[in-house]
Amino acid sequence: MELTFLGDHLDTQAAHGSSYFCLAECLDELLLISAVGDCPEEFHVFRWQSREGKWTRTTRLGDCTLFLSYFYFVGRVVPTKGLTCFSGYYFASCLGPDHPGVRRDCLYFTDAKKKWIEYSLADGSCDEFVAENLEGAARPDSDFRAPVWVFPSMC
């Protein structure tokens, strides 16, 4: 198997400080989402321009809203390095402009601290909310409970 990067490389200014990247699809368009920093306070979204063969940064999602979920993986214990773990974000869903109750041109994402965050691509504002009543089994090595998005109206 051979993997290649689509189109031009992201310029260093756009990719600088990005700790996570994930692919998403919204309105039949391929998007690349970049989380800036270890505890993201900023996201960059790039739209794939197939005719030009390049990624273009955007601050609009056609009034849609993207949902990301946080993942946390704990691997095996390596004697010389301790516990192996990594974390990041993955794409959960794209809701169109006809869904009331969500802010347009925003990213909603969960984190490991029982919070969910609303990030506006248009103005860069970031609002945090506490996720109430998170139940479920904690990981045996921590009190981490992975939050997930549930979209009952889509079923």
C-alpha positions in Angstrom: 0.0 0.0 0.0 1.2 3.5 -0.8 -0.1 6.6 0.8 0.5 10.0 -0.7 -0.5 13.5 0.4 -3.1 15.2 -1.8 -1.8 18.2 -3.6 0.5 20.9 -2.4 1.9 20.7 1.1 0.3 22.9 3.6 2.4 26.0 4.0 4.5 26.2 7.2 2.4 29.0 8.6 -0.8 27.0 8.3 0.6 23.8 9.7 2.8 25.4 12.4 1.7 24.5 15.9 -0.8 21.9 14.7 -0.9 18.9 17.0 -3.6 16.9 15.3 -5.0 16.6 11.8 -8.1 14.7 10.8 -10.1 14.3 7.6 -13.8 15.2 7.4 -16.6 15.3 4.8 -19.2 18.0 4.6 -21.6 18.8 1.8 -19.7 16.3 -0.4 -16.4 18.2 0.1 -13.2 16.8 1.6 -12.0 18.8 4.6 -8.7 18.7 6.6 -9.1 19.8 10.2 -6.1 21.0 12.1 -6.1 21.4 15.9 -3.6 24.0 17.0 -1.8 23.3 20.3 -1.9 20.5 22.8 -5.2 21.7 24.3 -6.7 23.3 21.2 -8.0 26.8 21.5 -7.9 27.1 17.7 -8.8 25.0 14.7 -7.9 25.5 11.1 -10.1 24.0 8.4 -8.8 23.4 4.8 -11.0 22.6 1.8 -9.7 20.3 -0.9 -9.7 22.1 -4.3 -9.5 19.2 -6.7 -9.2 21.3 -9.9 -6.2 23.2 -8.5 -4.8 20.2 -6.6 -4.4 22.1 -3.3 -5.8 22.7 0.1 -7.3 26.1 0.8 -8.0 27.4 4.3 -11.6 28.4 5.0 -13.6 30.0 7.8 -17.0 29.0 6.4 -18.7 25.7 6.2 -21.8 26.7 4.2 -23.6 27.2 7.5 -22.9 23.6 8.5 -21.5 22.4 11.8 -18.8 19.9 12.4 -18.6 17.5 15.4 -15.3 16.0 16.5 -14.7 13.5 19.3 -11.7 13.1 21.5 -9.9 9.7 21.6 -7.4 8.4 24.1 -5.5 5.2 23.6 -3.5 3.5 26.3 -1.2 0.8 25.0 1.1 -1.7 26.7 3.7 -0.9 29.2 7.2 -0.7 27.8 9.8 -1.4 30.5 12.1 1.4 29.5 9.4 4.0 28.5 6.5 3.3 30.8 2.9 3.4 29.6 2.5 4.1 25.9 -0.5 6.4 25.1 -1.6 8.9 22.5 -4.7 11.0 21.9 -6.3 13.2 19.3 -9.5 14.0 17.5 -11.6 12.2 15.0 -14.4 13.3 12.8 -17.9 12.4 14.0 -20.4 14.2 11.9 -21.4 17.2 9.7 -24.9 18.7 10.3 -26.4 20.9 7.6 -27.8 24.4 8.2 -31.4 23.1 8.8 -30.6 21.8 12.3 -31.7 24.2 15.1 -29.8 24.5 18.3 -26.3 24.4 16.9 -24.3 27.3 15.8 -23.4 27.6 12.1 -19.8 27.5 10.8 -18.7 26.0 14.1 -16.8 23.0 15.4 -18.1 21.2 18.4 -15.6 18.9 20.1 -15.3 16.8 23.3 -12.3 16.5 25.5 -11.0 14.2 28.2 -12.1 16.5 31.0 -15.9 16.0 30.8 -16.3 19.1 28.7 -17.5 20.0 25.2 -16.4 23.0 23.4 -18.0 25.2 20.7 -15.4 26.8 18.4 -16.4 29.4 15.8 -14.5 29.4 12.6 -15.9 32.8 11.7 -14.7 34.8 14.7 -12.4 32.4 16.6 -14.5 32.4 19.7 -14.3 29.4 22.0 -16.9 28.5 24.6 -16.6 25.6 27.0 -19.5 23.7 28.6 -19.4 21.0 31.3 -20.9 17.7 30.2 -23.3 16.8 32.9 -24.2 13.2 34.0 -21.4 11.4 32.2 -21.8 7.9 33.3 -20.2 4.7 32.2 -17.2 2.6 33.0 -14.0 4.4 33.6 -10.8 3.1 32.2 -9.1 0.8 34.8 -6.0 3.1 34.8 -7.7 6.4 35.2 -11.1 8.2 35.7 -11.3 9.0 32.0 -14.7 8.4 30.3 -14.7 8.9 26.6 -17.5 11.3 25.7 -19.3 10.7 22.4 -21.8 12.6 20.3 -25.3 11.1 19.8 -27.5 12.4 17.0 -31.0 10.9 17.7 -32.7 12.9 15.0 -30.4 11.3 12.4 -31.6 7.7 13.2 
